[in-house]
Amino acid sequence: MKKLSLGIILFGLTLISLKSNAILKIDNEKASIDTLQKKVIDPVCKMKIKPNGAKTSVHNKTTYYFCSEGCKQKFMAEPTKYVKK
């Protein structure tokens, strides 16, 4: 009877261990997907946008991304107003 109880406990602990490893693996896969779909923030309106296809401007050797031509024009008129120091 003691061997059966011990076997059931060990089996349960093994299942718990396997489940926690599976959750960790899923979380790591989600992190990889998020980094592949990285979004940037428009410095003018603070909108999150995908960098590919966005309007861009370079100021002090740094590239900034914009959701629209209007935000880009506002930035270009007063870049120091929108750049974090």
TORMAR-290707 format. One record per atom (N, C-alpha, C): residue number from 1; atom name; x, y, z. Coordinates in nm, 2 decimals, decimal comma. Layout:
N
+-----+------+--------+--------+--------+
:  nr : atom :     xx :     yy :     zz :
+-----+------+--------+--------+--------+
: NUM :   CA :      X :      Y :      Z :
...
+-----+------+--------+--------+--------+
END
This chain:
85
+-----+------+--------+--------+--------+
:  nr : atom :     xx :     yy :     zz :
+-----+------+--------+--------+--------+
:   1 :    N :   0,08 :  -0,12 :   0,00 :
:   1 :   CA :   0,00 :   0,00 :   0,00 :
:   1 :    C :   0,09 :   0,13 :   0,00 :
:   2 :    N :   0,20 :   0,12 :   0,08 :
:   2 :   CA :   0,29 :   0,24 :   0,08 :
:   2 :    C :   0,35 :   0,26 :  -0,05 :
:   3 :    N :   0,39 :   0,16 :  -0,12 :
:   3 :   CA :   0,45 :   0,17 :  -0,25 :
:   3 :    C :   0,36 :   0,23 :  -0,35 :
:   4 :    N :   0,23 :   0,19 :  -0,35 :
:   4 :   CA :   0,13 :   0,24 :  -0,44 :
:   4 :    C :   0,11 :   0,39 :  -0,41 :
:   5 :    N :   0,10 :   0,43 :  -0,29 :
:   5 :   CA :   0,08 :   0,57 :  -0,25 :
:   5 :    C :   0,20 :   0,65 :  -0,30 :
:   6 :    N :   0,32 :   0,60 :  -0,27 :
:   6 :   CA :   0,44 :   0,67 :  -0,31 :
:   6 :    C :   0,45 :   0,68 :  -0,47 :
:   7 :    N :   0,41 :   0,58 :  -0,54 :
:   7 :   CA :   0,41 :   0,58 :  -0,68 :
:   7 :    C :   0,31 :   0,69 :  -0,73 :
:   8 :    N :   0,19 :   0,70 :  -0,67 :
:   8 :   CA :   0,09 :   0,80 :  -0,71 :
:   8 :    C :   0,15 :   0,94 :  -0,69 :
:   9 :    N :   0,21 :   0,96 :  -0,57 :
:   9 :   CA :   0,27 :   1,09 :  -0,54 :
:   9 :    C :   0,37 :   1,13 :  -0,64 :
:  10 :    N :   0,46 :   1,04 :  -0,67 :
:  10 :   CA :   0,57 :   1,06 :  -0,77 :
:  10 :    C :   0,51 :   1,09 :  -0,91 :
:  11 :    N :   0,41 :   1,02 :  -0,95 :
:  11 :   CA :   0,35 :   1,04 :  -1,08 :
:  11 :    C :   0,28 :   1,18 :  -1,08 :
:  12 :    N :   0,22 :   1,22 :  -0,98 :
:  12 :   CA :   0,16 :   1,35 :  -0,97 :
:  12 :    C :   0,26 :   1,46 :  -0,98 :
:  13 :    N :   0,37 :   1,45 :  -0,91 :
:  13 :   CA :   0,48 :   1,55 :  -0,91 :
:  13 :    C :   0,54 :   1,56 :  -1,05 :
:  14 :    N :   0,55 :   1,44 :  -1,12 :
:  14 :   CA :   0,61 :   1,44 :  -1,25 :
:  14 :    C :   0,51 :   1,52 :  -1,35 :
:  15 :    N :   0,39 :   1,50 :  -1,33 :
:  15 :   CA :   0,29 :   1,57 :  -1,42 :
:  15 :    C :   0,30 :   1,72 :  -1,39 :
:  16 :    N :   0,31 :   1,76 :  -1,27 :
:  16 :   CA :   0,32 :   1,90 :  -1,24 :
:  16 :    C :   0,44 :   1,96 :  -1,30 :
:  17 :    N :   0,55 :   1,89 :  -1,29 :
:  17 :   CA :   0,68 :   1,94 :  -1,35 :
:  17 :    C :   0,67 :   1,95 :  -1,50 :
:  18 :    N :   0,61 :   1,86 :  -1,56 :
:  18 :   CA :   0,60 :   1,86 :  -1,71 :
:  18 :    C :   0,51 :   1,98 :  -1,75 :
:  19 :    N :   0,40 :   2,00 :  -1,67 :
:  19 :   CA :   0,31 :   2,11 :  -1,70 :
:  19 :    C :   0,38 :   2,25 :  -1,69 :
:  20 :    N :   0,46 :   2,27 :  -1,58 :
:  20 :   CA :   0,52 :   2,39 :  -1,57 :
:  20 :    C :   0,63 :   2,42 :  -1,67 :
:  21 :    N :   0,70 :   2,31 :  -1,72 :
:  21 :   CA :   0,79 :   2,33 :  -1,83 :
:  21 :    C :   0,72 :   2,37 :  -1,96 :
:  22 :    N :   0,60 :   2,31 :  -1,98 :
:  22 :   CA :   0,52 :   2,34 :  -2,10 :
:  22 :    C :   0,48 :   2,49 :  -2,10 :
:  23 :    N :   0,44 :   2,54 :  -1,99 :
:  23 :   CA :   0,40 :   2,68 :  -1,98 :
:  23 :    C :   0,51 :   2,77 :  -2,01 :
:  24 :    N :   0,63 :   2,74 :  -1,95 :
:  24 :   CA :   0,75 :   2,82 :  -1,98 :
:  24 :    C :   0,78 :   2,82 :  -2,12 :
:  25 :    N :   0,77 :   2,71 :  -2,19 :
:  25 :   CA :   0,80 :   2,70 :  -2,34 :
:  25 :    C :   0,71 :   2,79 :  -2,41 :
:  26 :    N :   0,58 :   2,78 :  -2,38 :
:  26 :   CA :   0,48 :   2,86 :  -2,45 :
:  26 :    C :   0,51 :   3,01 :  -2,43 :
:  27 :    N :   0,54 :   3,05 :  -2,31 :
:  27 :   CA :   0,57 :   3,19 :  -2,28 :
:  27 :    C :   0,69 :   3,24 :  -2,36 :
:  28 :    N :   0,79 :   3,16 :  -2,37 :
:  28 :   CA :   0,91 :   3,19 :  -2,45 :
:  28 :    C :   0,87 :   3,21 :  -2,60 :
:  29 :    N :   0,79 :   3,12 :  -2,65 :
:  29 :   CA :   0,74 :   3,13 :  -2,79 :
:  29 :    C :   0,67 :   3,26 :  -2,81 :
:  30 :    N :   0,58 :   3,30 :  -2,72 :
:  30 :   CA :   0,51 :   3,43 :  -2,73 :
:  30 :    C :   0,61 :   3,55 :  -2,73 :
:  31 :    N :   0,71 :   3,54 :  -2,65 :
:  31 :   CA :   0,81 :   3,65 :  -2,65 :
:  31 :    C :   0,88 :   3,66 :  -2,78 :
:  32 :    N :   0,91 :   3,55 :  -2,84 :
:  32 :   CA :   0,97 :   3,55 :  -2,98 :
:  32 :    C :   0,88 :   3,62 :  -3,08 :
:  33 :    N :   0,75 :   3,58 :  -3,07 :
:  33 :   CA :   0,66 :   3,64 :  -3,17 :
:  33 :    C :   0,65 :   3,79 :  -3,15 :
:  34 :    N :   0,64 :   3,84 :  -3,02 :
:  34 :   CA :   0,63 :   3,98 :  -2,99 :
:  34 :    C :   0,75 :   4,05 :  -3,04 :
:  35 :    N :   0,87 :   4,00 :  -3,03 :
:  35 :   CA :   0,99 :   4,07 :  -3,08 :
:  35 :    C :   0,99 :   4,07 :  -3,23 :
:  36 :    N :   0,93 :   3,98 :  -3,30 :
:  36 :   CA :   0,93 :   3,98 :  -3,44 :
:  36 :    C :   0,83 :   4,08 :  -3,49 :
:  37 :    N :   0,72 :   4,11 :  -3,41 :
:  37 :   CA :   0,62 :   4,21 :  -3,45 :
:  37 :    C :   0,64 :   4,34 :  -3,37 :
:  38 :    N :   0,76 :   4,38 :  -3,35 :
:  38 :   CA :   0,80 :   4,49 :  -3,27 :
:  38 :    C :   0,73 :   4,62 :  -3,32 :
:  39 :    N :   0,67 :   4,70 :  -3,23 :
:  39 :   CA :   0,61 :   4,82 :  -3,26 :
:  39 :    C :   0,70 :   4,93 :  -3,20 :
:  40 :    N :   0,69 :   5,05 :  -3,27 :
:  40 :   CA :   0,76 :   5,17 :  -3,22 :
:  40 :    C :   0,65 :   5,27 :  -3,19 :
:  41 :    N :   0,69 :   5,38 :  -3,12 :
:  41 :   CA :   0,60 :   5,48 :  -3,08 :
:  41 :    C :   0,63 :   5,61 :  -3,15 :
:  42 :    N :   0,53 :   5,66 :  -3,21 :
:  42 :   CA :   0,53 :   5,79 :  -3,28 :
:  42 :    C :   0,56 :   5,90 :  -3,17 :
:  43 :    N :   0,67 :   5,97 :  -3,19 :
:  43 :   CA :   0,71 :   6,07 :  -3,08 :
:  43 :    C :   0,61 :   6,19 :  -3,07 :
:  44 :    N :   0,53 :   6,21 :  -3,17 :
:  44 :   CA :   0,44 :   6,32 :  -3,17 :
:  44 :    C :   0,31 :   6,29 :  -3,10 :
:  45 :    N :   0,24 :   6,18 :  -3,15 :
:  45 :   CA :   0,11 :   6,15 :  -3,10 :
:  45 :    C :   0,11 :   6,03 :  -3,01 :
:  46 :    N :   0,23 :   5,97 :  -2,99 :
:  46 :   CA :   0,25 :   5,85 :  -2,90 :
:  46 :    C :   0,17 :   5,73 :  -2,94 :
:  47 :    N :   0,13 :   5,72 :  -3,07 :
:  47 :   CA :   0,07 :   5,60 :  -3,12 :
:  47 :    C :   0,17 :   5,49 :  -3,15 :
:  48 :    N :   0,13 :   5,36 :  -3,12 :
:  48 :   CA :   0,22 :   5,25 :  -3,14 :
:  48 :    C :   0,19 :   5,21 :  -3,29 :
:  49 :    N :   0,31 :   5,20 :  -3,36 :
:  49 :   CA :   0,30 :   5,16 :  -3,51 :
:  49 :    C :   0,41 :   5,06 :  -3,54 :
:  50 :    N :   0,38 :   4,99 :  -3,65 :
:  50 :   CA :   0,48 :   4,90 :  -3,70 :
:  50 :    C :   0,58 :   4,98 :  -3,78 :
:  51 :    N :   0,71 :   4,95 :  -3,76 :
:  51 :   CA :   0,82 :   5,03 :  -3,83 :
:  51 :    C :   0,82 :   5,02 :  -3,98 :
:  52 :    N :   0,79 :   4,90 :  -4,03 :
:  52 :   CA :   0,79 :   4,88 :  -4,18 :
:  52 :    C :   0,67 :   4,95 :  -4,24 :
:  53 :    N :   0,70 :   5,04 :  -4,33 :
:  53 :   CA :   0,60 :   5,12 :  -4,40 :
:  53 :    C :   0,56 :   5,25 :  -4,34 :
:  54 :    N :   0,62 :   5,28 :  -4,22 :
:  54 :   CA :   0,59 :   5,40 :  -4,15 :
:  54 :    C :   0,68 :   5,51 :  -4,21 :
:  55 :    N :   0,63 :   5,64 :  -4,19 :
:  55 :   CA :   0,71 :   5,75 :  -4,23 :
:  55 :    C :   0,83 :   5,77 :  -4,13 :
:  56 :    N :   0,94 :   5,81 :  -4,18 :
:  56 :   CA :   1,06 :   5,82 :  -4,10 :
:  56 :    C :   1,13 :   5,96 :  -4,12 :
:  57 :    N :   1,20 :   5,99 :  -4,02 :
:  57 :   CA :   1,29 :   6,11 :  -4,02 :
:  57 :    C :   1,41 :   6,08 :  -3,93 :
:  58 :    N :   1,52 :   6,13 :  -3,97 :
:  58 :   CA :   1,65 :   6,12 :  -3,89 :
:  58 :    C :   1,68 :   6,25 :  -3,83 :
:  59 :    N :   1,71 :   6,24 :  -3,70 :
:  59 :   CA :   1,75 :   6,36 :  -3,62 :
:  59 :    C :   1,86 :   6,32 :  -3,53 :
:  60 :    N :   1,97 :   6,39 :  -3,53 :
:  60 :   CA :   2,09 :   6,35 :  -3,45 :
:  60 :    C :   2,13 :   6,21 :  -3,46 :
:  61 :    N :   2,13 :   6,16 :  -3,58 :
:  61 :   CA :   2,17 :   6,02 :  -3,61 :
:  61 :    C :   2,07 :   5,91 :  -3,56 :
:  62 :    N :   1,95 :   5,95 :  -3,52 :
:  62 :   CA :   1,85 :   5,86 :  -3,47 :
:  62 :    C :   1,73 :   5,86 :  -3,56 :
:  63 :    N :   1,68 :   5,75 :  -3,60 :
:  63 :   CA :   1,56 :   5,74 :  -3,69 :
:  63 :    C :   1,44 :   5,74 :  -3,60 :
:  64 :    N :   1,34 :   5,82 :  -3,64 :
:  64 :   CA :   1,21 :   5,83 :  -3,57 :
:  64 :    C :   1,10 :   5,79 :  -3,67 :
:  65 :    N :   1,00 :   5,72 :  -3,62 :
:  65 :   CA :   0,90 :   5,67 :  -3,70 :
:  65 :    C :   0,76 :   5,74 :  -3,67 :
:  66 :    N :   0,68 :   5,76 :  -3,77 :
:  66 :   CA :   0,56 :   5,84 :  -3,76 :
:  66 :    C :   0,44 :   5,77 :  -3,82 :
:  67 :    N :   0,32 :   5,79 :  -3,76 :
:  67 :   CA :   0,20 :   5,72 :  -3,81 :
:  67 :    C :   0,15 :   5,79 :  -3,94 :
:  68 :    N :   0,18 :   5,92 :  -3,95 :
:  68 :   CA :   0,13 :   5,99 :  -4,07 :
:  68 :    C :   0,23 :   6,10 :  -4,11 :
:  69 :    N :   0,21 :   6,15 :  -4,23 :
:  69 :   CA :   0,29 :   6,26 :  -4,28 :
:  69 :    C :   0,27 :   6,39 :  -4,19 :
:  70 :    N :   0,15 :   6,41 :  -4,14 :
:  70 :   CA :   0,13 :   6,52 :  -4,05 :
:  70 :    C :   0,21 :   6,52 :  -3,93 :
:  71 :    N :   0,22 :   6,40 :  -3,86 :
:  71 :   CA :   0,31 :   6,39 :  -3,74 :
:  71 :    C :   0,46 :   6,41 :  -3,78 :
:  72 :    N :   0,49 :   6,36 :  -3,89 :
:  72 :   CA :   0,63 :   6,38 :  -3,94 :
:  72 :    C :   0,66 :   6,52 :  -3,96 :
:  73 :    N :   0,57 :   6,60 :  -4,02 :
:  73 :   CA :   0,59 :   6,74 :  -4,04 :
:  73 :    C :   0,60 :   6,82 :  -3,91 :
:  74 :    N :   0,51 :   6,79 :  -3,82 :
:  74 :   CA :   0,52 :   6,85 :  -3,69 :
:  74 :    C :   0,66 :   6,83 :  -3,62 :
:  75 :    N :   0,70 :   6,70 :  -3,63 :
:  75 :   CA :   0,83 :   6,67 :  -3,57 :
:  75 :    C :   0,94 :   6,75 :  -3,64 :
:  76 :    N :   0,94 :   6,75 :  -3,77 :
:  76 :   CA :   1,05 :   6,82 :  -3,84 :
:  76 :    C :   1,05 :   6,97 :  -3,82 :
:  77 :    N :   0,94 :   7,03 :  -3,79 :
:  77 :   CA :   0,93 :   7,17 :  -3,76 :
:  77 :    C :   1,00 :   7,20 :  -3,62 :
:  78 :    N :   0,98 :   7,11 :  -3,52 :
:  78 :   CA :   1,03 :   7,13 :  -3,38 :
:  78 :    C :   1,08 :   7,00 :  -3,33 :
:  79 :    N :   1,19 :   6,94 :  -3,38 :
:  79 :   CA :   1,23 :   6,81 :  -3,33 :
:  79 :    C :   1,27 :   6,81 :  -3,18 :
:  80 :    N :   1,32 :   6,91 :  -3,13 :
:  80 :   CA :   1,37 :   6,92 :  -2,99 :
:  80 :    C :   1,25 :   6,91 :  -2,89 :
:  81 :    N :   1,13 :   6,95 :  -2,94 :
:  81 :   CA :   1,01 :   6,95 :  -2,86 :
:  81 :    C :   0,97 :   6,80 :  -2,83 :
:  82 :    N :   1,00 :   6,71 :  -2,92 :
:  82 :   CA :   0,95 :   6,57 :  -2,92 :
:  82 :    C :   1,06 :   6,47 :  -2,88 :
:  83 :    N :   1,18 :   6,51 :  -2,88 :
:  83 :   CA :   1,29 :   6,42 :  -2,85 :
:  83 :    C :   1,32 :   6,42 :  -2,70 :
:  84 :    N :   1,32 :   6,29 :  -2,65 :
:  84 :   CA :   1,35 :   6,28 :  -2,50 :
:  84 :    C :   1,50 :   6,30 :  -2,48 :
:  85 :    N :   1,53 :   6,37 :  -2,37 :
:  85 :   CA :   1,67 :   6,40 :  -2,34 :
:  85 :    C :   1,72 :   6,30 :  -2,24 :
+-----+------+--------+--------+--------+
END
